[in-house]
Amino acid sequence: MPAAIKKKRYEYECELVKVIDGDTVKLRVDCGFNVTFTDNFRLSDIDAPEIRGPGKEAGAASKEFLIKFLEGKKLFIESLKYRGKYGRYIVRLQADDEWVNDTLVKEGHAKYRKY
């Protein structure tokens, strides 16, 4: 396959079920044709503080920011359809017209990280 060809990305409309922490959410995904599924999704390319252990205050703040930021917004995910280390799909999340992954970094609630 030529280097210029990128991997195919998939986009889906979804609904927030629960914010797990600052970089993990539970979503109900609309796959079309009246097919939905619910799963945990890891936000790609970022790392937010954990909600347990050292730094848990920053983790709680990151989670709370994400809850408020996503409230009432139309959500979409962009996925390469692969799962990460803990079995979660790795995705970019869009709320209205804003990329949530980038917003968390801009607002100081996460750092960029490749994994």
Jmol script that loads the backbone (N, CA, C; Angstrom):
load data "model"
ATOM      1  N   MET A   1       0.853  -1.173   0.000  1.00  0.00           N
ATOM      2  CA  MET A   1       0.000   0.000   0.000  1.00  0.00           C
ATOM      3  C   MET A   1       0.899   1.236   0.000  1.00  0.00           C
ATOM      4  N   PRO A   2       0.650   2.193  -0.875  1.00  0.00           N
ATOM      5  CA  PRO A   2       1.462   3.417  -0.933  1.00  0.00           C
ATOM      6  C   PRO A   2       1.399   4.188   0.377  1.00  0.00           C
ATOM      7  N   ALA A   3       2.520   4.818   0.736  1.00  0.00           N
ATOM      8  CA  ALA A   3       2.608   5.569   1.989  1.00  0.00           C
ATOM      9  C   ALA A   3       1.604   6.716   2.051  1.00  0.00           C
ATOM     10  N   ALA A   4       1.201   7.240   0.901  1.00  0.00           N
ATOM     11  CA  ALA A   4       0.290   8.394   0.876  1.00  0.00           C
ATOM     12  C   ALA A   4      -1.137   8.027   1.286  1.00  0.00           C
ATOM     13  N   ILE A   5      -1.476   6.745   1.267  1.00  0.00           N
ATOM     14  CA  ILE A   5      -2.826   6.327   1.633  1.00  0.00           C
ATOM     15  C   ILE A   5      -2.918   6.225   3.148  1.00  0.00           C
ATOM     16  N   LYS A   6      -3.882   6.929   3.725  1.00  0.00           N
ATOM     17  CA  LYS A   6      -4.055   6.922   5.172  1.00  0.00           C
ATOM     18  C   LYS A   6      -5.034   5.825   5.566  1.00  0.00           C
ATOM     19  N   LYS A   7      -4.954   5.418   6.826  1.00  0.00           N
ATOM     20  CA  LYS A   7      -5.911   4.456   7.348  1.00  0.00           C
ATOM     21  C   LYS A   7      -7.292   5.089   7.317  1.00  0.00           C
ATOM     22  N   LYS A   8      -8.302   4.275   7.056  1.00  0.00           N
ATOM     23  CA  LYS A   8      -9.671   4.768   7.000  1.00  0.00           C
ATOM     24  C   LYS A   8     -10.184   5.050   8.411  1.00  0.00           C
ATOM     25  N   ARG A   9     -10.798   6.184   8.567  1.00  0.00           N
ATOM     26  CA  ARG A   9     -11.386   6.562   9.843  1.00  0.00           C
ATOM     27  C   ARG A   9     -12.899   6.409   9.749  1.00  0.00           C
ATOM     28  N   TYR A  10     -13.507   6.149  10.880  1.00  0.00           N
ATOM     29  CA  TYR A  10     -14.948   5.968  10.951  1.00  0.00           C
ATOM     30  C   TYR A  10     -15.510   7.013  11.904  1.00  0.00           C
ATOM     31  N   GLU A  11     -16.650   7.599  11.533  1.00  0.00           N
ATOM     32  CA  GLU A  11     -17.290   8.624  12.352  1.00  0.00           C
ATOM     33  C   GLU A  11     -18.699   8.176  12.723  1.00  0.00           C
ATOM     34  N   TYR A  12     -19.051   8.390  13.995  1.00  0.00           N
ATOM     35  CA  TYR A  12     -20.357   7.976  14.490  1.00  0.00           C
ATOM     36  C   TYR A  12     -20.920   9.034  15.421  1.00  0.00           C
ATOM     37  N   GLU A  13     -22.231   9.215  15.352  1.00  0.00           N
ATOM     38  CA  GLU A  13     -22.914  10.054  16.318  1.00  0.00           C
ATOM     39  C   GLU A  13     -23.077   9.239  17.592  1.00  0.00           C
ATOM     40  N   CYS A  14     -22.997   9.889  18.740  1.00  0.00           N
ATOM     41  CA  CYS A  14     -23.107   9.142  19.985  1.00  0.00           C
ATOM     42  C   CYS A  14     -23.743   9.994  21.074  1.00  0.00           C
ATOM     43  N   GLU A  15     -24.065   9.330  22.166  1.00  0.00           N
ATOM     44  CA  GLU A  15     -24.700   9.972  23.310  1.00  0.00           C
ATOM     45  C   GLU A  15     -23.890   9.627  24.563  1.00  0.00           C
ATOM     46  N   LEU A  16     -23.646  10.612  25.394  1.00  0.00           N
ATOM     47  CA  LEU A  16     -22.893  10.394  26.622  1.00  0.00           C
ATOM     48  C   LEU A  16     -23.727   9.592  27.613  1.00  0.00           C
ATOM     49  N   VAL A  17     -23.144   8.531  28.125  1.00  0.00           N
ATOM     50  CA  VAL A  17     -23.764   7.747  29.195  1.00  0.00           C
ATOM     51  C   VAL A  17     -23.148   8.149  30.525  1.00  0.00           C
ATOM     52  N   LYS A  18     -21.802   8.262  30.550  1.00  0.00           N
ATOM     53  CA  LYS A  18     -21.102   8.556  31.793  1.00  0.00           C
ATOM     54  C   LYS A  18     -19.678   8.997  31.502  1.00  0.00           C
ATOM     55  N   VAL A  19     -19.176   9.936  32.280  1.00  0.00           N
ATOM     56  CA  VAL A  19     -17.759  10.285  32.239  1.00  0.00           C
ATOM     57  C   VAL A  19     -17.068   9.431  33.299  1.00  0.00           C
ATOM     58  N   ILE A  20     -16.115   8.625  32.867  1.00  0.00           N
ATOM     59  CA  ILE A  20     -15.391   7.738  33.783  1.00  0.00           C
ATOM     60  C   ILE A  20     -14.280   8.516  34.480  1.00  0.00           C
ATOM     61  N   ASP A  21     -13.475   9.227  33.701  1.00  0.00           N
ATOM     62  CA  ASP A  21     -12.429  10.111  34.212  1.00  0.00           C
ATOM     63  C   ASP A  21     -12.114  11.130  33.130  1.00  0.00           C
ATOM     64  N   GLY A  22     -11.015  11.851  33.257  1.00  0.00           N
ATOM     65  CA  GLY A  22     -10.720  12.938  32.331  1.00  0.00           C
ATOM     66  C   GLY A  22     -10.375  12.527  30.916  1.00  0.00           C
ATOM     67  N   ASP A  23     -10.110  11.240  30.683  1.00  0.00           N
ATOM     68  CA  ASP A  23      -9.805  10.802  29.312  1.00  0.00           C
ATOM     69  C   ASP A  23     -10.537   9.522  28.912  1.00  0.00           C
ATOM     70  N   THR A  24     -11.570   9.156  29.673  1.00  0.00           N
ATOM     71  CA  THR A  24     -12.369   7.966  29.355  1.00  0.00           C
ATOM     72  C   THR A  24     -13.846   8.274  29.558  1.00  0.00           C
ATOM     73  N   VAL A  25     -14.656   7.913  28.559  1.00  0.00           N
ATOM     74  CA  VAL A  25     -16.099   8.128  28.643  1.00  0.00           C
ATOM     75  C   VAL A  25     -16.839   6.866  28.220  1.00  0.00           C
ATOM     76  N   LYS A  26     -18.039   6.712  28.754  1.00  0.00           N
ATOM     77  CA  LYS A  26     -18.928   5.639  28.308  1.00  0.00           C
ATOM     78  C   LYS A  26     -19.930   6.288  27.367  1.00  0.00           C
ATOM     79  N   LEU A  27     -20.038   5.764  26.158  1.00  0.00           N
ATOM     80  CA  LEU A  27     -20.910   6.331  25.129  1.00  0.00           C
ATOM     81  C   LEU A  27     -21.840   5.280  24.552  1.00  0.00           C
ATOM     82  N   ARG A  28     -23.022   5.735  24.146  1.00  0.00           N
ATOM     83  CA  ARG A  28     -23.937   4.924  23.351  1.00  0.00           C
ATOM     84  C   ARG A  28     -23.758   5.397  21.914  1.00  0.00           C
ATOM     85  N   VAL A  29     -23.282   4.498  21.056  1.00  0.00           N
ATOM     86  CA  VAL A  29     -22.910   4.857  19.689  1.00  0.00           C
ATOM     87  C   VAL A  29     -23.993   4.417  18.721  1.00  0.00           C
ATOM     88  N   ASP A  30     -24.392   5.339  17.845  1.00  0.00           N
ATOM     89  CA  ASP A  30     -25.371   5.051  16.802  1.00  0.00           C
ATOM     90  C   ASP A  30     -24.615   4.568  15.570  1.00  0.00           C
ATOM     91  N   CYS A  31     -24.743   3.283  15.271  1.00  0.00           N
ATOM     92  CA  CYS A  31     -24.053   2.688  14.113  1.00  0.00           C
ATOM     93  C   CYS A  31     -24.898   2.748  12.846  1.00  0.00           C
ATOM     94  N   GLY A  32     -26.091   3.289  12.936  1.00  0.00           N
ATOM     95  CA  GLY A  32     -26.992   3.351  11.792  1.00  0.00           C
ATOM     96  C   GLY A  32     -27.891   2.125  11.752  1.00  0.00           C
ATOM     97  N   PHE A  33     -28.931   2.181  10.946  1.00  0.00           N
ATOM     98  CA  PHE A  33     -29.867   1.058  10.766  1.00  0.00           C
ATOM     99  C   PHE A  33     -30.453   0.576  12.093  1.00  0.00           C
ATOM    100  N   ASN A  34     -30.721   1.519  13.011  1.00  0.00           N
ATOM    101  CA  ASN A  34     -31.274   1.208  14.334  1.00  0.00           C
ATOM    102  C   ASN A  34     -30.379   0.279  15.148  1.00  0.00           C
ATOM    103  N   VAL A  35     -29.084   0.357  14.938  1.00  0.00           N
ATOM    104  CA  VAL A  35     -28.111  -0.441  15.690  1.00  0.00           C
ATOM    105  C   VAL A  35     -27.287   0.500  16.568  1.00  0.00           C
ATOM    106  N   THR A  36     -27.274   0.228  17.869  1.00  0.00           N
ATOM    107  CA  THR A  36     -26.450   1.006  18.795  1.00  0.00           C
ATOM    108  C   THR A  36     -25.666   0.037  19.675  1.00  0.00           C
ATOM    109  N   PHE A  37     -24.587   0.532  20.226  1.00  0.00           N
ATOM    110  CA  PHE A  37     -23.893  -0.225  21.255  1.00  0.00           C
ATOM    111  C   PHE A  37     -23.283   0.746  22.244  1.00  0.00           C
ATOM    112  N   THR A  38     -23.076   0.272  23.453  1.00  0.00           N
ATOM    113  CA  THR A  38     -22.533   1.092  24.526  1.00  0.00           C
ATOM    114  C   THR A  38     -21.215   0.480  24.979  1.00  0.00           C
ATOM    115  N   ASP A  39     -20.196   1.328  25.127  1.00  0.00           N
ATOM    116  CA  ASP A  39     -18.885   0.845  25.531  1.00  0.00           C
ATOM    117  C   ASP A  39     -18.092   2.007  26.118  1.00  0.00           C
ATOM    118  N   ASN A  40     -16.946   1.680  26.718  1.00  0.00           N
ATOM    119  CA  ASN A  40     -16.024   2.699  27.212  1.00  0.00           C
ATOM    120  C   ASN A  40     -15.066   3.082  26.103  1.00  0.00           C
ATOM    121  N   PHE A  41     -14.767   4.385  25.990  1.00  0.00           N
ATOM    122  CA  PHE A  41     -13.906   4.909  24.936  1.00  0.00           C
ATOM    123  C   PHE A  41     -12.809   5.756  25.559  1.00  0.00           C
ATOM    124  N   ARG A  42     -11.590   5.528  25.112  1.00  0.00           N
ATOM    125  CA  ARG A  42     -10.409   6.277  25.580  1.00  0.00           C
ATOM    126  C   ARG A  42     -10.139   7.392  24.594  1.00  0.00           C
ATOM    127  N   LEU A  43     -10.000   8.617  25.073  1.00  0.00           N
ATOM    128  CA  LEU A  43      -9.704   9.743  24.195  1.00  0.00           C
ATOM    129  C   LEU A  43      -8.251   9.642  23.742  1.00  0.00           C
ATOM    130  N   SER A  44      -8.043   9.703  22.444  1.00  0.00           N
ATOM    131  CA  SER A  44      -6.715   9.478  21.864  1.00  0.00           C
ATOM    132  C   SER A  44      -5.777  10.651  22.084  1.00  0.00           C
ATOM    133  N   ASP A  45      -4.494  10.327  22.140  1.00  0.00           N
ATOM    134  CA  ASP A  45      -3.405  11.307  22.118  1.00  0.00           C
ATOM    135  C   ASP A  45      -3.349  12.244  23.316  1.00  0.00           C
ATOM    136  N   ILE A  46      -4.093  11.928  24.378  1.00  0.00           N
ATOM    137  CA  ILE A  46      -4.013  12.749  25.587  1.00  0.00           C
ATOM    138  C   ILE A  46      -3.904  11.847  26.816  1.00  0.00           C
ATOM    139  N   ASP A  47      -3.479  12.444  27.907  1.00  0.00           N
ATOM    140  CA  ASP A  47      -3.432  11.755  29.194  1.00  0.00           C
ATOM    141  C   ASP A  47      -3.895  12.747  30.251  1.00  0.00           C
ATOM    142  N   ALA A  48      -4.960  12.396  30.952  1.00  0.00           N
ATOM    143  CA  ALA A  48      -5.481  13.235  32.034  1.00  0.00           C
ATOM    144  C   ALA A  48      -5.067  12.624  33.368  1.00  0.00           C
ATOM    145  N   PRO A  49      -4.969  13.430  34.418  1.00  0.00           N
ATOM    146  CA  PRO A  49      -4.612  12.903  35.745  1.00  0.00           C
ATOM    147  C   PRO A  49      -5.614  11.834  36.191  1.00  0.00           C
ATOM    148  N   GLU A  50      -5.122  10.882  36.962  1.00  0.00           N
ATOM    149  CA  GLU A  50      -5.981   9.809  37.480  1.00  0.00           C
ATOM    150  C   GLU A  50      -6.856  10.319  38.612  1.00  0.00           C
ATOM    151  N   ILE A  51      -7.985   9.663  38.824  1.00  0.00           N
ATOM    152  CA  ILE A  51      -8.910  10.085  39.881  1.00  0.00           C
ATOM    153  C   ILE A  51      -8.624   9.378  41.205  1.00  0.00           C
ATOM    154  N   ARG A  52      -7.638   8.478  41.198  1.00  0.00           N
ATOM    155  CA  ARG A  52      -7.193   7.793  42.419  1.00  0.00           C
ATOM    156  C   ARG A  52      -5.687   7.964  42.552  1.00  0.00           C
ATOM    157  N   GLY A  53      -5.204   7.933  43.787  1.00  0.00           N
ATOM    158  CA  GLY A  53      -3.765   8.019  44.011  1.00  0.00           C
ATOM    159  C   GLY A  53      -3.268   9.453  44.009  1.00  0.00           C
ATOM    160  N   PRO A  54      -1.940   9.615  43.857  1.00  0.00           N
ATOM    161  CA  PRO A  54      -1.361  10.966  43.844  1.00  0.00           C
ATOM    162  C   PRO A  54      -1.964  11.799  42.699  1.00  0.00           C
ATOM    163  N   GLY A  55      -2.274  13.024  42.988  1.00  0.00           N
ATOM    164  CA  GLY A  55      -2.842  13.893  41.960  1.00  0.00           C
ATOM    165  C   GLY A  55      -4.328  13.709  41.751  1.00  0.00           C
ATOM    166  N   LYS A  56      -4.987  13.026  42.701  1.00  0.00           N
ATOM    167  CA  LYS A  56      -6.413  12.746  42.505  1.00  0.00           C
ATOM    168  C   LYS A  56      -7.272  14.010  42.461  1.00  0.00           C
ATOM    169  N   GLU A  57      -6.807  15.098  43.082  1.00  0.00           N
ATOM    170  CA  GLU A  57      -7.564  16.351  43.024  1.00  0.00           C
ATOM    171  C   GLU A  57      -7.606  16.874  41.587  1.00  0.00           C
ATOM    172  N   ALA A  58      -6.460  16.815  40.898  1.00  0.00           N
ATOM    173  CA  ALA A  58      -6.413  17.241  39.489  1.00  0.00           C
ATOM    174  C   ALA A  58      -7.252  16.302  38.633  1.00  0.00           C
ATOM    175  N   GLY A  59      -7.254  15.016  38.968  1.00  0.00           N
ATOM    176  CA  GLY A  59      -8.073  14.047  38.246  1.00  0.00           C
ATOM    177  C   GLY A  59      -9.556  14.324  38.402  1.00  0.00           C
ATOM    178  N   ALA A  60      -9.957  14.660  39.618  1.00  0.00           N
ATOM    179  CA  ALA A  60     -11.366  14.996  39.875  1.00  0.00           C
ATOM    180  C   ALA A  60     -11.765  16.263  39.135  1.00  0.00           C
ATOM    181  N   ALA A  61     -10.866  17.245  39.089  1.00  0.00           N
ATOM    182  CA  ALA A  61     -11.143  18.494  38.370  1.00  0.00           C
ATOM    183  C   ALA A  61     -11.277  18.247  36.871  1.00  0.00           C
ATOM    184  N   SER A  62     -10.435  17.387  36.337  1.00  0.00           N
ATOM    185  CA  SER A  62     -10.493  17.043  34.911  1.00  0.00           C
ATOM    186  C   SER A  62     -11.812  16.349  34.581  1.00  0.00           C
ATOM    187  N   LYS A  63     -12.209  15.405  35.413  1.00  0.00           N
ATOM    188  CA  LYS A  63     -13.473  14.694  35.209  1.00  0.00           C
ATOM    189  C   LYS A  63     -14.652  15.664  35.274  1.00  0.00           C
ATOM    190  N   GLU A  64     -14.664  16.534  36.277  1.00  0.00           N
ATOM    191  CA  GLU A  64     -15.762  17.495  36.441  1.00  0.00           C
ATOM    192  C   GLU A  64     -15.834  18.462  35.251  1.00  0.00           C
ATOM    193  N   PHE A  65     -14.676  18.920  34.773  1.00  0.00           N
ATOM    194  CA  PHE A  65     -14.653  19.790  33.606  1.00  0.00           C
ATOM    195  C   PHE A  65     -15.288  19.083  32.412  1.00  0.00           C
ATOM    196  N   LEU A  66     -14.912  17.817  32.203  1.00  0.00           N
ATOM    197  CA  LEU A  66     -15.430  17.063  31.062  1.00  0.00           C
ATOM    198  C   LEU A  66     -16.938  16.860  31.159  1.00  0.00           C
ATOM    199  N   ILE A  67     -17.434  16.564  32.346  1.00  0.00           N
ATOM    200  CA  ILE A  67     -18.878  16.407  32.542  1.00  0.00           C
ATOM    201  C   ILE A  67     -19.609  17.687  32.122  1.00  0.00           C
ATOM    202  N   LYS A  68     -19.156  18.823  32.625  1.00  0.00           N
ATOM    203  CA  LYS A  68     -19.813  20.104  32.320  1.00  0.00           C
ATOM    204  C   LYS A  68     -19.648  20.489  30.850  1.00  0.00           C
ATOM    205  N   PHE A  69     -18.468  20.220  30.292  1.00  0.00           N
ATOM    206  CA  PHE A  69     -18.199  20.597  28.901  1.00  0.00           C
ATOM    207  C   PHE A  69     -19.082  19.818  27.919  1.00  0.00           C
ATOM    208  N   LEU A  70     -19.340  18.545  28.198  1.00  0.00           N
ATOM    209  CA  LEU A  70     -20.113  17.706  27.274  1.00  0.00           C
ATOM    210  C   LEU A  70     -21.620  17.868  27.422  1.00  0.00           C
ATOM    211  N   GLU A  71     -22.051  18.416  28.528  1.00  0.00           N
ATOM    212  CA  GLU A  71     -23.483  18.536  28.815  1.00  0.00           C
ATOM    213  C   GLU A  71     -24.233  19.280  27.712  1.00  0.00           C
ATOM    214  N   GLY A  72     -25.265  18.620  27.172  1.00  0.00           N
ATOM    215  CA  GLY A  72     -26.148  19.231  26.190  1.00  0.00           C
ATOM    216  C   GLY A  72     -25.578  19.396  24.791  1.00  0.00           C
ATOM    217  N   LYS A  73     -24.397  18.858  24.517  1.00  0.00           N
ATOM    218  CA  LYS A  73     -23.783  19.018  23.195  1.00  0.00           C
ATOM    219  C   LYS A  73     -23.994  17.785  22.324  1.00  0.00           C
ATOM    220  N   LYS A  74     -23.997  18.026  21.037  1.00  0.00           N
ATOM    221  CA  LYS A  74     -24.098  16.938  20.074  1.00  0.00           C
ATOM    222  C   LYS A  74     -22.709  16.310  19.933  1.00  0.00           C
ATOM    223  N   LEU A  75     -22.632  14.988  20.120  1.00  0.00           N
ATOM    224  CA  LEU A  75     -21.350  14.302  20.161  1.00  0.00           C
ATOM    225  C   LEU A  75     -21.139  13.382  18.971  1.00  0.00           C
ATOM    226  N   PHE A  76     -19.897  13.350  18.518  1.00  0.00           N
ATOM    227  CA  PHE A  76     -19.459  12.431  17.464  1.00  0.00           C
ATOM    228  C   PHE A  76     -18.110  11.861  17.873  1.00  0.00           C
ATOM    229  N   ILE A  77     -17.848  10.619  17.475  1.00  0.00           N
ATOM    230  CA  ILE A  77     -16.509  10.070  17.652  1.00  0.00           C
ATOM    231  C   ILE A  77     -15.906   9.782  16.293  1.00  0.00           C
ATOM    232  N   GLU A  78     -14.590   9.877  16.243  1.00  0.00           N
ATOM    233  CA  GLU A  78     -13.812   9.484  15.073  1.00  0.00           C
ATOM    234  C   GLU A  78     -12.901   8.359  15.560  1.00  0.00           C
ATOM    235  N   SER A  79     -12.995   7.209  14.907  1.00  0.00           N
ATOM    236  CA  SER A  79     -12.281   6.028  15.378  1.00  0.00           C
ATOM    237  C   SER A  79     -11.569   5.330  14.232  1.00  0.00           C
ATOM    238  N   LEU A  80     -10.446   4.714  14.556  1.00  0.00           N
ATOM    239  CA  LEU A  80      -9.756   3.832  13.614  1.00  0.00           C
ATOM    240  C   LEU A  80     -10.145   2.379  13.863  1.00  0.00           C
ATOM    241  N   LYS A  81     -11.095   2.161  14.754  1.00  0.00           N
ATOM    242  CA  LYS A  81     -11.606   0.838  15.108  1.00  0.00           C
ATOM    243  C   LYS A  81     -10.538  -0.079  15.673  1.00  0.00           C
ATOM    244  N   TYR A  82      -9.755   0.420  16.599  1.00  0.00           N
ATOM    245  CA  TYR A  82      -8.856  -0.475  17.325  1.00  0.00           C
ATOM    246  C   TYR A  82      -8.984  -0.195  18.807  1.00  0.00           C
ATOM    247  N   ARG A  83      -8.620  -1.187  19.590  1.00  0.00           N
ATOM    248  CA  ARG A  83      -8.722  -1.071  21.040  1.00  0.00           C
ATOM    249  C   ARG A  83      -7.340  -0.902  21.649  1.00  0.00           C
ATOM    250  N   GLY A  84      -7.300  -0.191  22.747  1.00  0.00           N
ATOM    251  CA  GLY A  84      -6.048   0.056  23.436  1.00  0.00           C
ATOM    252  C   GLY A  84      -5.745  -1.000  24.479  1.00  0.00           C
ATOM    253  N   LYS A  85      -4.806  -0.674  25.308  1.00  0.00           N
ATOM    254  CA  LYS A  85      -4.266  -1.566  26.338  1.00  0.00           C
ATOM    255  C   LYS A  85      -5.339  -2.198  27.241  1.00  0.00           C
ATOM    256  N   TYR A  86      -6.351  -1.440  27.600  1.00  0.00           N
ATOM    257  CA  TYR A  86      -7.376  -1.936  28.518  1.00  0.00           C
ATOM    258  C   TYR A  86      -8.685  -2.300  27.814  1.00  0.00           C
ATOM    259  N   GLY A  87      -8.635  -2.517  26.510  1.00  0.00           N
ATOM    260  CA  GLY A  87      -9.806  -2.963  25.767  1.00  0.00           C
ATOM    261  C   GLY A  87     -10.760  -1.868  25.337  1.00  0.00           C
ATOM    262  N   ARG A  88     -10.394  -0.613  25.563  1.00  0.00           N
ATOM    263  CA  ARG A  88     -11.263   0.498  25.166  1.00  0.00           C
ATOM    264  C   ARG A  88     -10.931   0.921  23.739  1.00  0.00           C
ATOM    265  N   TYR A  89     -11.967   1.296  22.990  1.00  0.00           N
ATOM    266  CA  TYR A  89     -11.722   1.880  21.676  1.00  0.00           C
ATOM    267  C   TYR A  89     -11.022   3.222  21.861  1.00  0.00           C
ATOM    268  N   ILE A  90     -10.065   3.507  20.989  1.00  0.00           N
ATOM    269  CA  ILE A  90      -9.321   4.767  21.030  1.00  0.00           C
ATOM    270  C   ILE A  90      -9.975   5.713  20.028  1.00  0.00           C
ATOM    271  N   VAL A  91     -10.418   6.887  20.497  1.00  0.00           N
ATOM    272  CA  VAL A  91     -11.199   7.787  19.644  1.00  0.00           C
ATOM    273  C   VAL A  91     -10.833   9.249  19.871  1.00  0.00           C
ATOM    274  N   ARG A  92     -11.188  10.054  18.868  1.00  0.00           N
ATOM    275  CA  ARG A  92     -11.245  11.510  19.034  1.00  0.00           C
ATOM    276  C   ARG A  92     -12.715  11.828  19.205  1.00  0.00           C
ATOM    277  N   LEU A  93     -13.020  12.670  20.194  1.00  0.00           N
ATOM    278  CA  LEU A  93     -14.397  13.021  20.512  1.00  0.00           C
ATOM    279  C   LEU A  93     -14.658  14.459  20.128  1.00  0.00           C
ATOM    280  N   GLN A  94     -15.773  14.663  19.433  1.00  0.00           N
ATOM    281  CA  GLN A  94     -16.164  16.007  19.018  1.00  0.00           C
ATOM    282  C   GLN A  94     -17.468  16.370  19.717  1.00  0.00           C
ATOM    283  N   ALA A  95     -17.506  17.552  20.319  1.00  0.00           N
ATOM    284  CA  ALA A  95     -18.702  18.075  20.968  1.00  0.00           C
ATOM    285  C   ALA A  95     -19.087  19.340  20.217  1.00  0.00           C
ATOM    286  N   ASP A  96     -20.257  19.312  19.581  1.00  0.00           N
ATOM    287  CA  ASP A  96     -20.640  20.353  18.639  1.00  0.00           C
ATOM    288  C   ASP A  96     -19.511  20.458  17.606  1.00  0.00           C
ATOM    289  N   ASP A  97     -18.848  21.570  17.498  1.00  0.00           N
ATOM    290  CA  ASP A  97     -17.781  21.699  16.491  1.00  0.00           C
ATOM    291  C   ASP A  97     -16.394  21.746  17.115  1.00  0.00           C
ATOM    292  N   GLU A  98     -16.257  21.271  18.335  1.00  0.00           N
ATOM    293  CA  GLU A  98     -14.983  21.375  19.035  1.00  0.00           C
ATOM    294  C   GLU A  98     -14.426  19.984  19.366  1.00  0.00           C
ATOM    295  N   TRP A  99     -13.130  19.777  19.111  1.00  0.00           N
ATOM    296  CA  TRP A  99     -12.480  18.514  19.457  1.00  0.00           C
ATOM    297  C   TRP A  99     -12.199  18.517  20.955  1.00  0.00           C
ATOM    298  N   VAL A 100     -12.827  17.610  21.667  1.00  0.00           N
ATOM    299  CA  VAL A 100     -12.736  17.530  23.123  1.00  0.00           C
ATOM    300  C   VAL A 100     -11.309  17.216  23.558  1.00  0.00           C
ATOM    301  N   ASN A 101     -10.635  16.321  22.862  1.00  0.00           N
ATOM    302  CA  ASN A 101      -9.269  15.948  23.224  1.00  0.00           C
ATOM    303  C   ASN A 101      -8.387  17.199  23.305  1.00  0.00           C
ATOM    304  N   ASP A 102      -8.473  18.046  22.296  1.00  0.00           N
ATOM    305  CA  ASP A 102      -7.667  19.274  22.258  1.00  0.00           C
ATOM    306  C   ASP A 102      -8.113  20.277  23.315  1.00  0.00           C
ATOM    307  N   THR A 103      -9.410  20.377  23.551  1.00  0.00           N
ATOM    308  CA  THR A 103      -9.935  21.307  24.550  1.00  0.00           C
ATOM    309  C   THR A 103      -9.428  20.959  25.942  1.00  0.00           C
ATOM    310  N   LEU A 104      -9.390  19.671  26.273  1.00  0.00           N
ATOM    311  CA  LEU A 104      -8.881  19.262  27.582  1.00  0.00           C
ATOM    312  C   LEU A 104      -7.439  19.713  27.783  1.00  0.00           C
ATOM    313  N   VAL A 105      -6.627  19.634  26.726  1.00  0.00           N
ATOM    314  CA  VAL A 105      -5.235  20.082  26.817  1.00  0.00           C
ATOM    315  C   VAL A 105      -5.182  21.599  26.947  1.00  0.00           C
ATOM    316  N   LYS A 106      -5.927  22.307  26.096  1.00  0.00           N
ATOM    317  CA  LYS A 106      -5.925  23.781  26.131  1.00  0.00           C
ATOM    318  C   LYS A 106      -6.352  24.333  27.483  1.00  0.00           C
ATOM    319  N   GLU A 107      -7.297  23.644  28.124  1.00  0.00           N
ATOM    320  CA  GLU A 107      -7.817  24.105  29.415  1.00  0.00           C
ATOM    321  C   GLU A 107      -6.977  23.607  30.600  1.00  0.00           C
ATOM    322  N   GLY A 108      -5.908  22.868  30.324  1.00  0.00           N
ATOM    323  CA  GLY A 108      -4.996  22.420  31.374  1.00  0.00           C
ATOM    324  C   GLY A 108      -5.436  21.175  32.119  1.00  0.00           C
ATOM    325  N   HIS A 109      -6.403  20.428  31.581  1.00  0.00           N
ATOM    326  CA  HIS A 109      -6.903  19.230  32.241  1.00  0.00           C
ATOM    327  C   HIS A 109      -6.299  17.939  31.708  1.00  0.00           C
ATOM    328  N   ALA A 110      -5.412  18.035  30.715  1.00  0.00           N
ATOM    329  CA  ALA A 110      -4.741  16.855  30.153  1.00  0.00           C
ATOM    330  C   ALA A 110      -3.482  17.339  29.433  1.00  0.00           C
ATOM    331  N   LYS A 111      -2.629  16.371  29.092  1.00  0.00           N
ATOM    332  CA  LYS A 111      -1.424  16.646  28.320  1.00  0.00           C
ATOM    333  C   LYS A 111      -1.440  15.765  27.079  1.00  0.00           C
ATOM    334  N   TYR A 112      -0.837  16.255  26.006  1.00  0.00           N
ATOM    335  CA  TYR A 112      -0.722  15.429  24.821  1.00  0.00           C
ATOM    336  C   TYR A 112       0.212  14.266  25.114  1.00  0.00           C
ATOM    337  N   ARG A 113      -0.144  13.100  24.578  1.00  0.00           N
ATOM    338  CA  ARG A 113       0.679  11.904  24.784  1.00  0.00           C
ATOM    339  C   ARG A 113       0.411  10.917  23.655  1.00  0.00           C
ATOM    340  N   LYS A 114       1.454  10.455  23.017  1.00  0.00           N
ATOM    341  CA  LYS A 114       1.331   9.381  22.012  1.00  0.00           C
ATOM    342  C   LYS A 114       1.564   8.058  22.698  1.00  0.00           C
ATOM    343  N   TYR A 115       0.761   7.079  22.377  1.00  0.00           N
ATOM    344  CA  TYR A 115       0.945   5.736  22.939  1.00  0.00           C
ATOM    345  C   TYR A 115       0.610   4.694  21.922  1.00  0.00           C
TER     346      TYR A 115
END
end "model"
wireframe off; spacefill off
backbone 0.3
color backbone group
